[in-house]
Amino acid sequence: MAVRSHLGMALLLPAVLLVAITVIYPFLMIVSNSFVNSTGPSTLHRTTELITKWQDDAPVDETLRKALTEDLLTAQMSRSLSRVALALENEQYGLRELLTRTGNELRQQADRGQTLDLFAAAADWQDVKWWRALKRGLSPYTFTHLLHVVDYYYDSTGQLAEVPDNQAIFLAALQRTVIISIAVTVLCMLLAYPISWVLSSGSRRWQSFMLVCVLLPFWTSLLVRTSAWIVLLQRQGVLNDMLLALGFSSDRLQLIYNRTGVLIAMVHILLPFMILPIYAAMNNIPRFQIRAGLSLGASPVTVFRRVFLPQTVPGLRTGTVIVFVMALGFYITPALVGSPSDQMIAGFISIYLNERLDWATASSLAILLSSTMAIGYLLIHLAGKVLQR
């Protein structure tokens, strides 16, 4: 028995390592980038050592000013100041620009042979709010990035405050992402349920043919499918031509670069992920149970609600989770067929990660999106429990 137990553990080891490398380690890195300050303290190390002991209501002494002056000049000379300024950007609006400007002025002072003077380089450092922001940014751990992605920030007094409405973008993007994902999930559910019933009720040959039709989109790349919808949905496209020819519309419709185009393209891409789990659940339901219910006097609606539907709930729940989670992470399709007001949270993650190189904000957005996925999964699981009763 001991040998079998050790053999079983050895067989599970590759799977455990795969999960650890592909899931646990990346998630820990995301958490680390969101909450752990490393760039600022490692570069401005003299300032970090002194400012952690400085009290917010105390005046800034000469030793601390000199330490910051030397650190900024060293960072500017080593070309690492821009990276530090980017890491501290969310601590206080304007801090990134102030650090960059101060570093440039200090280097010019050094090149001219002048005595280094922080206040002469940037008089803004006489305002204590910048020192408070710098202290927060140089602490070992921070919640600033996570607060930033829920549209909160620290004001000049160090208190939490809401971002002005004209600058609040992340919660609105998250709300838009959830709404689009729910709409796509519901549409996929409404379309997939009857398609799955037709699939499970047909002959073997019919099922094989229909499954090929369902799986066909998997053989085409996501970018190609999205590009095809651009051709089909544009004002001079095939769909508008058909609607005009059949008399369903008297004018060409705007079906792309708006929410309609996003929903159509996303439903087309994600529909197979809803069909297959529901079809698998329906295919395992013994048909004699339905006939038995009807022969005992139950109406078709009662048989569906009491016999058929509860047994399809596991497949329905699985498909709903897959579609909802995948929809939350979409960004290529909304970027191509949607308007600027249809961009989802994953698009912002891509921008902060690839264009702005702000890994802290991108990681915080990823945590926000992952939390939304977890809450969505929990609600879907509870809804499935209710339907199975």
N, C-alpha and C positions, 0 to 999 in steps of 0.2 A: 504493500500500500504506500509506503514511504517513497519507493522508487517511482510509482505512478504519479504521486503528488509532485515530486521534483520534476518529472518529465512534463507534467501539465504546466507547471510554472515556467519551465524553459520554453515551451511552445508559445506561451503568452508573452514572453519577454519582447520579441520583435514588435508586437502590437503596442505594448506599453511604451517602448522606445519611440515608435512612430508618433504616438499621441503626445509624448513629452516634447519631441523635437518640433512637431508641426502645429501643436495647439498650445501647450502649457508654456513653453519657452517664449514664443511670440507674444502671448498675452502678458507674461511677466515683463517683457521688454516694453510693451505699450504702457503698462502701469508705471514702470520706472521712468519712462520719458515724460509722463504726465505729472508725477508727484515729486520726483527727485531732481534737485538742482545739481548739475555737475559742471556745465560749461562755465558759468559765471565764477563760482568759487575756485575752480582750478586755474582760471586765468587771472582773476583779480584776487589773488590769495592773500596779499598783505591787507587789502581793504576788508576782505572777508573776516580775517582774524580780529580786526579792530571794531568793525561795525556791529558785529554780533554782541559786543559788550556795551555798545552805545545805547543810551536811553532816548526814546523818541522825543521827550520834552526837554532834553539837555542840549546846550549849544554844541556845535561841531568844532572839536578842537583842532589845533594845527597839525597834530600827529596824524589824525584821520584824513585831513585834507592832503597832506603830503603823501600818504600811502596811496590814496586814490590817484593823485597826480602821477606818481611813478608807475602805478599799474596801468593806467590808461596810455601813457607814453610807451611803455613796454609792449602792450597789446597792439598799439598802432604800428610800432616798428616791426613787430612780428606778423602783421597782417591778420591778426585774430580778433581785432576789435569789432569788426562787422558781425562776426559770429556771436560774440558776447552780447552785443547790442540787440541782435535778433532774439536771443534767448531771454532778454530782460524786457522785451517790448511790451508784454501784457501787464507788467507791474504798474505802469503809469503811462497814460497817453503822452507821447512826446519824449519819453525817456530814451528811446532808440536814437532819435535824431540828436538829442542833447549829448549822448555819449559819443556818437560819431563826430559831431561838430567839435566837441571838446578835445578829442584825440587828435583831430587835424590841426587845431590851434596850438596844442602843446607841441606837436612835432615842428610846427613853424617856429615856435619860440626856441626850441632846441637847435634848429638849423641856423637861426640868427644869433645863437650864443647868448640868449637872454636867460634870466632866472625864471625857472618854471613857476607860473602863477595860475592856479586853477580858476580863481575868480576873474582874472584878466582874460583867460581863455573862454570862459562862459560865465557871465554874471548870474545866470539862473541858479547856479549852485549855492547862492546865498539864501535861496528859499529851501526851508527844511523839508518840504514835501518830496523833493527829489532824493534826499537822503533816506527818508522813510521808505520810499519805493525801492531804493537800492538795497536797503537792509532786508526787505521782504524777498527780493530777487536773489540775494546771496545767502539766504538761509538754506540749510540742507534739504528741507522739504517745503513744498509750496502747494497751495490749492488755487493759485492764481489762474493757471491755465484751464482748470476745470470750471472755475467761476466764469472765465471768459467765454466759454462755449455755451453757457446758460445765460449769457447776456447780463452778467454782473461784473463789477470792477471795484477797486479801492479808490475812493476819492482822495482829494488833497489832504484830508485829515486822517486818512487811514481807515475810514469806515466803509462798510459795504454799501454800494448804491447800484441801482438799476441803470443799465446802459440807456441813453436817450432813444426814443422810438425810431428816429431816423438812422441810428447806428445798430439797432438790434436786428441781427440777421439769423443767428443760429437757431433760436427756438422757433422762429417762423419757418426756417428750412426743415427742422425736425417735424413740426406739425404738418407741413406739406408732404414730407416723406411718408409719414404715417397714413395720412389721408389717401395718397395715391396707392400705397401698398394695400390698404384695406379695400379700396375700390377694385384694384386688380384681382385681389384674392376672391372677392365676392363674385365678380364677373367670371372668373375661371371656374368657380364652384357651380354657378348656374349653367355654364356651358358644358362642363365636364360630367355632371351627374347624368343627364340624359344620354350623352355620348357613351359613357361607360355602361349604361343599361343596355343600349343597342349593341355594344360590343359583346357583353356577357350573354345576351339572349340569342345571338346569331349562331350559325353553324361554324364548324372549325375553319373552313375555308374563308368564310366571311370575317371571322375574327382575325385570321392571319393577314388578310388584305387591309382591314381597318387598322391593325396595329402597325403595319408598315406606313400607312398614311399618318398615323400619330407620331411615329418615330422619325419620320422624314426630316422635320426641322432640326433634329439633333445632328444631322449629317451636313448641315450648313452652318458656317460661323455666325456668331452673333452680329458682327459688323455687317456682313452681307445681308442678313435678314432685315436689319434696321435700314440699310440703304435701299433695299427693295421697297420697304414701306414708304420711303421718301418719294420714290418714283410713282407708287400707286396712289398716294394720298395728296400729292400736290394739286394746285388748282387746275392745271392743265393735264392732270394725270388720268390714269385708266379709270379709277373709281368715279371721278366726277364726270367723265365721258359716259359711263354706263348709266349714272343717275339721270343725266340729261336725256340720253337716248330712250330710257324707259319711262320718262315722264315723272319720275319721283321728285324732281327738283327743277325749278325754273331758272335757277342761277347756280353758278359754281360755288361750292361750299369751301370754307376754310377748314380743312381737316388735318392740317399739319402745322407745326410750330406753335402748338397750343396743347391744352390738357387732353383734348380728344385724340390727337395723334399719339401722345404718350401712352394713353390707356390702350389704344388699339395695338400698338406695337408690343407693349409689355404683355398683354394678354396672349397674343399670338406666340410669344417666346416661352411663356411660362405655362401655357395650357397643358402640354404633355405631362408636366410634373404633377398636375392635379388629376389627370385622367388615369394614369397608370396605377396609383394606389387605390383609387376608388374601384377601378375595374378589377383589380386583384381581390378586393374584399367582396365585390358582387359575384365574382366567378366562383367563390367558395360557398355561397349560400345555396343549400339544397332547395331545389324548386318544389319538392313535395310539401315543404312547409307552407308555401304560398297557396298551393292547391288545397291543403288541409284547412287553412284559415278560411278560404272562400267556401269550401264545402260545409263548414260548421256555421255558416250564416253571417260571417263578418263581411262588411262592405270592403271594396277595394282600398278605400282610404284608410280604414282601420287596419287592414292587413299591411299596408305600406307603413303606417305609423308604428304599429306594435310588433311587426315581424321583420319586415325588410329593412327599414331605416336603422334600427338599433344595430343590426349586424354590419351595416356599411359605415358606421361611425368611425371605427378604427382607421379605415382607409381614407375617409373624409378628413379626419383629424391629421393624419400624416400628410396628405396633400396640402391641406391648409397651412400647416407649419412650414413645409418646404417652400410653397409659393410666397407666403408672407415674408419669410426670412430672406429669400432670394430677392424679392421685390425691394426690400429695405436697402439692399446693397447695390441697386442699379445706379449707374451714372452715365454709361455710354449712350444708351437709348434716349433718356431724357435730354441729354446734351445735343443729340442730333435731330430729334423730331419735336422737341419741346421748345417753349419760349424761355427767356431768362427767369420768369416767375414759376417755372416748372422744374427748376434744378433741385436735385435732392441732396441729402446730407453727404452721401458718398462722393458727390462731385466736389464738395468743399474739402473733403479729406484729400482727394487727389490734388487739388490746387495747392493746399498748404504743404503737402508732402513733396510734390514734384516741381512746383513753380516757386513757391516762397521758401522752401526748405525749412519750414517751421515744424519740426517733428513733434514738439511739445503740444502745439495746438491740434495737429493732426491726430496724435495719440489720444488727446482728451476727447476729440470728436468721435474717435473709434470707441472709446469707453461709453460715451453717451449713446451711440448707435447700438452697441452690444447690450447695454442695459435695456434699451427699448425692445430689442429682440427677445431678451429674457422675459420681460413683462408680457410681451405678445404671446410667447409660447405658453406662459402660465395661464393666461386668459383663454387661449384656445383649448388647452388641456381641461380646464374647468368646464368650458362650454361642452366639450365632448362627454364629460361625465354626466352632465345634465341630460343630454340627448339619449344617452344609453339607459337611462332610468325607465 
